[in-house]
Amino acid sequence: MAMQPGIVLKSLGQLYDVLLTNGDKVTCTLKGNLRMKDISTTNPVVVGDTVTIDEVAPGEYVITEIATRKNYIIRRSKKLSKQFQIIASNIDRVFVMVTITHPKTQNSFIDRILTTAEAYQIDAHLIFNKIDLYSEKNKADAEERLTTYTQIGYPCHIVSLLDNQQVDSLKKLFIDKVSLICGMSGTGKSTLINYLVPGINRKTGAISKAHKKGTHMTTFSEMIPLPEGGFVVDTPGIQEFGLADISKYELSQYFREMNLYRNQCKFNSCLHTNEPGCAVMEAVNEGKIAVSRYESYLSMLFNEGEEEVRYD
């Protein structure tokens, strides 16, 4: 068999499942000289990568080339703090699963994903799940978040995945797209996957009564072909996202509402913390930028490195 292109569906250690353009699926290893090409990330080949494979022996396949990625979603490596793990690449749309309770999704988690999506021009949607469990207090919390994110232009979908009609409305958003579903453990990712791909039978985890947190049911990323066209990427329950290739001085441009004001600041390199003449802080004080979003920005700003503050 001559060299063929394909898409990586799954990565397990040093083995990769690849879907070829002719519809065949093969398991591959990685050519040795490709292993150290990208030393800033812990995984050289990731789900969603477009690759070229070669059959070096009957039934034995090797990945010989990895095409340039148009984008990717990352998280910080647990073992190597200065490195990152790419969760998936070449994504068209990202869906952030949000739950107000059982478990509660933190705004900072949502905003890290949205910031990465903005940086790589990935269409982002929020899915507010488990509305059947909302108390009056939960409903007020959900309404506040919905207002915040819809006002800055992010499509928000309010659903209970127990309602087939609501799920059917979501399915249309996945057709002919490479979509990534991410969220904290227990937010309903596996349940949604089961609806999108009948018969796949993803395990769903119970919520801990003591901590109201989900159980990790997915341990690795996997790209799954959809019956009506497109792919969905199922991700592990991710507690923390990292930011890479984004400097402190660029960060605010990936917050849509902050980007409207950042060029009005007195200093070109304003970090919007305590600088005089900061238009962003003024907008926060006037209620034009949500305090929760500004707090997420500050959290990212002070936890993503130690650049020296400068004024231009």
N, C-alpha and C positions, 0 to 999 in steps of 0.2 A: 504493500500500500504506500502510495506517495504521501508526502507531507500534507496534512489537512488542518484547516482552522477549526476551532471549537470554543466553547464557553465552559468555564470551570463552574460546576454545580456544587461541589463539596470538597473540602480539604480535611483530611484526617491524617495528621502526622506528616509523613513523607509521601502519602498517596493522594491522588487527586482524581475525582470523577469528572470527566469531560464529556459534554454533549457535542457531537460533531454536526456539521451542517447537513449531513445526509440522514440525521435522526438517530444514528447509533450512539450508544453511550459506552465509553471505555474508561478503564482505570489506568492512570499514568504515574510515572515517577518524574523527577525533575532532573534535567541535564545538569551535571555538576558545576559547570562554570556560571550558571545562572544563580546559584545559591547566595552569593555574596554581592550581587549587583546593588542591592538597596539595603545598606546597613542601618538606616535610620528607623526601619520597621522590623518587627520580629518575624514576619511571615513574607517570604518572597513571592508566593503565588496565593491569590485570594479568590473567594467566590465572586463571580462576575467578570473575572479577567477573560479577555479574548487571547487565546494562545494558539500556537502552532505545534502540532504533535507529529512524531515520526514513529513508525512501527519498526523497531530495531531488530526484532525477532518475531516469529509467529505468535501473536497474542501478547506481545510485550511492547508497551508504548511509553514514549518519553516526550516530555514537554521541552521543545527546543527554543521557543521564542515566546516572549510575553509582550503584547502590544501596549502602547502607551495608554494609560488610563485617563479618561476624560474627567473623572472625579472619584472620590472615595469617602467613606465614613470610617472614622477611627475612634479608638479609645486608648487611654494610656495603659501601657504594659504594667501588670501588677508586679512582675519580678524585676523589670528594668525600668526605673522611673524616668529615665531620659529617652526611652524609646516608646514607640507607639505600635499598636496592633491594628492593622486594617481589617475592619469587619466585612466590608464588601465594596466592590468597585463598579463603575459604569452604571450608576443608578439614575433612573428617570424621575422617580417620585419617592418621597419618604413619608411614611405615616407614623406619627407619634401617638402611641396608646397612652391615654391619660385616665387615671381614676382618682376621684376625690376622696374615696375611702376604700379600704380593703384591696390593695394598700393605697396610701396617699402619695401621689406623684408630686414631687417638689418642682416649683417653678424653675429653679436653677437647672434641673435635669432637662426640662423641655427646652429652655433657652440655649443650652449648649448644642443640642441637636439642630435647632433652627439656625444658629450661627454658622455651623458647619455647612448646612444646606445653602445658606445665603452665599457663603464664600465660594461654593462650587456650582452655584446657580441650579440647584436641585429644587424642584417643585415640592413644597412641604404642606402637609395636611395634619390636623389634629383630630383624633377620634376620642371623644369623651365617652367612656364605656361604663357600664354598671349603673345606669341611671335608675334602675329598679331598686337599688339599695340606698338611694339618697334620702337623708333626713332633710328637714327644712334648712338646717344649718349647711348641709352639704350642697343643697340647691343654691343657696346664696353664694357659696364659695364658687360653684361652677359658673354661675351667672357672671360673677366678677371676672373670672378668667376668660370666659367666652367674649365678654365685652373687650377686654384687653387685646386678645389676639385677633378678633375679627376687625377691630378698628385699625390694626396695622396691616391688614390684608391677608391673613392666613385663613383658609377655609377650615371651618370647624364642623364636626359631625357629632351629634349627640345621639347615642344609641344604647340599647341593651342588646347584647348579642343573643339574648333569649328570644328576641322578636325577629322572626324570619323576614318580615316585610322591611324592617330597618336594615337588616343584613343585605338583602337583595339590592337595596339602593347603594350600598357600599361597593358591591361587586363590580358595578359598572366602571368604577374609578380605576380598577386594576387591569382592565382589558388592554392588551397590546402595549403594556408598559413594563419596564423592569422596576418593580416596587419593593422597597424595603420597609418592613414593619419592625419598629423598635419600641421598647418600653421597659419599665422595671418589671421584675418577676411578679406574676400574678395579675397583670393588667388585662389579660385576655388575648395575647398574641396567638397562642396555640388554638384557642377556640375559633378565632377568626380564620386561621389557616385551614382548619377543618371544614369551614363553610366554603371557602374559596376552592378547595381541592377535595371534593367528595371522595371518601374512601381512604384518605391518607392517614386518618386516625392518630393525629398528634396527641400525646398525653397532656392532660391539663392538671395543674397542681392545685391542691387545697391551700387555703389561706391559714397561716398560723394564727390561732386565737390570741396567743400571748402577745405577739408582735405585730399582727395584722400585715404581715409581709408574705409575698408569694414564695413558692418553692421553685427552684431552678429546674425546669423540665427540658429546656433545650441547652445543650452543652457546646454546640458549635454552630456556625452559620451554614446555611444550606439554601441554594437557589432551586426553586420548585417550578416546573412548567405548569401553566394554568390551562385548564381545558378550553377556554375561549380565546387563548392567545396571550402571550406575555409571560412574565415570570414574577414570582414573589420570593423575597429573601427573608427567611426566618432567622432571627438572631437570638443569641443567648440573652437571658435576663441581664441587662447591663445597668450597673449602679452608677458608673461614672464615665463620661465622655472626655476625651482630651482634645485640645486644639493644637494643630500643627500648621506651620507655614503661615501663621497669622501673628504679626507683631502687635505689641501693645498699642502702637500708634495707628494701626489699621483696624483694630477690633471694633470700634464704634461704628464703622461704615457698614458692618454686617448686622447691626441692629437697625431695622428699617426706619423707625421713628427717630432715632438718634442721628441717623445719616441726613435727615432733613435740616438739622440745626448745626452740625459739627463744623461746617464751613463758615458759620457766622461767629465762631469763637475768635477772641482777640489774638490768640497764638495758634499758628498753624499746627504745632505739635501738642495741642491741648489734650490732656488725658481725661478731662471732665471730672476731676476730683476736688481740687481746691484752688484752681487757677482763677485769677481775676479775669472778668469779661467772658466767662464761659456761657455760651448760649444754650448748651445742653442742660447744665444745672439749672439755669433759669427756666427752661421748659419743664423740668421735673417739678420745680417749686410751683409752677403755674398749673400743674396738672395735665400738661400736654403730653408728657411721657409718664407711663405708669411707674410707681415707686418699685414695684416688684421686678420690673424689667431692668431698671437702673441698678437695683441691688444685685441682680444676676450679672450684669456687666461688671460691677465692682469685684464680685467674686472671681470672675474669670481673669480680670485685669491683674489682681494681686496673687493669683495662684498659678499663673502660667509662665513664671520666669522672674528674673530679677533685673530687668532693664533699668538703667538709670533714667530718671525723669529729666527732660530737657525742655527749654523754651527756645523757640525760633523767633 
